[in-house]
């Protein structure tokens, strides 16, 4: 029996759902295009439709939506153990999942934007994440982020 898509994702076509999952896994547009056998322009078109239907342009928020709907991220490389994260790093992941950028994270941690960018990169490297969207997905998979943590902003 076919499984029904979660309500929030039911607005997406099967191909858009596939692209959303690949975004959540940290693939770049060119990697998604190669994986599904289309041009990068076609991937950008799919992403435009996804962003329009889900009401956000932030890749980390798209990953958060996918994970809230049940997507399980796949770590890149050999890292499969949940890293030990500080409270600051956990807060940073929560902010990324809500669409915050380096400026917002800098304000939250009372540091400069350049320090916040370094902090984010260090966190993503520690997690073995290729980008912030992949970091958010991995945080969901490792239960660092939980569904009861409040509604994300779009």
N, C-alpha and C positions, 0 to 999 in steps of 0.2 A: 504494500500500500504506500503511495507517495506521501512524503511528509509535507506539511503545509509550512510555508515561510512564516516566520514571526511577523505579526501585524505591521511593524514599522518597515520591514523589508519587503512586504507583499506588493508595494508600489513599484519595486524594481523588476526589470526583466531578468530572466535567468543569466544572461550575459553580464548585466550590470551587477548582479549579486556576485558573480565570479570575479569581476574586476574589483569590487569592494573587498572581497576576501584577500585578494592579492595585494591591495593597498595595505590592508591590516597586517599582512605578512612582511611588509617593509620593502616591497619591490618598487623600483622606479618605473616610470611610464615606459621606457624603452624595454625593460625586463618583462613587464606585463605584455607588451606587444609581441615580444619574441615567444613568450610562454603560450599565448592563445592564438598566435598566427595571424595577427593583424598589424596594421601600421600604427606608429606612435600617434598619428593624427586621429585614428579611429579610437584609440584608448582615451585621448583627450576628449573626444566627443562623448564617450561613455561616461567619463568623469563629470563632464558638464551636466549630463542628465541626472547622474547620481546626486551631485551637489544641489541641483535644482529641486529634486524630489525630496531630499532629506534636509534641505534648508541650511546647509553649511558648506563652506569652502575649505575648512581646516582638515588636513589629512589625519591628524591625531583624533579629532572629533569623529571623523568618519570611522576610524578604527574603533573608537569607543562605542559607537552605535553598532558596529558589526559584532563586537564582543558582548554587548548587552543582549544581542539577539542570538548569541550562542556560538559565535566563531571562536575557535581555539587556535591561537597563533602557533606557528612553528618557528623554533629558534633557528637562526642561521648558524652554521658551523657546529662545533661539538658541544657548546655550552648548553646544558639542559638543567643544571641545578639552579634553584632559586638563589639569587645572590642576597646577602644580608645588606639591607638598605637602612640608612639613617632616617630619622623622622623628616629631616629636611628633604631628602631624596624622595621619600614617599609623598610628601606635600607637592613636590615638583611634578611628580607623575600625575597626581590628581588635577593639578592646574593644567598640565598639557592635555589631559583627557577632556577638559572643559573648554579647550581652545585658546588657552593663554599662550602668549609668546614670551620671548626673552624679556621684554620690557615689563610685562605683568609679573613675571617670576622674580625679576630684580626688585620690584616694589614689595612683593610679598616677603622676600628674604632680606630686605634692606641692604642690598648690594648694588654695584653698578651693573649696567646692562652687559658689559663685556665679561664681568665675573659670572653673571648668570648664564651667558652663552657657554663659558668654559665648564660651569657646573653641569649644565644640560648634557654637553658632549661627554664629560666624564661619566655621568650617570648612564647614558646610552651605551658607552663602551663597556662599562661594568656589567651591563645586562646582556651584552652581545647583540644589541639592537642596531639595525642599519639606519634607522631614522626614528623620529619621535612617534610616528604612527605605529611602527613596529614595537617600540618601547611600551606604548600604551597597551597594545595587544598582549605582549608578554606579561605585563603586570596583571592583566585580567587572567591569563592562563595560570599564573602563579598565585592567584588570589591575593595579590597585593592591593588591587582595586576590587571593590565589592559593589554589587548592585544597589545596596542600601545607602550609598554614600551621597545621595542627593542627586538632583537633576542637573545635568550639564547645560551650559548655556550654548546657544547657537549663534 
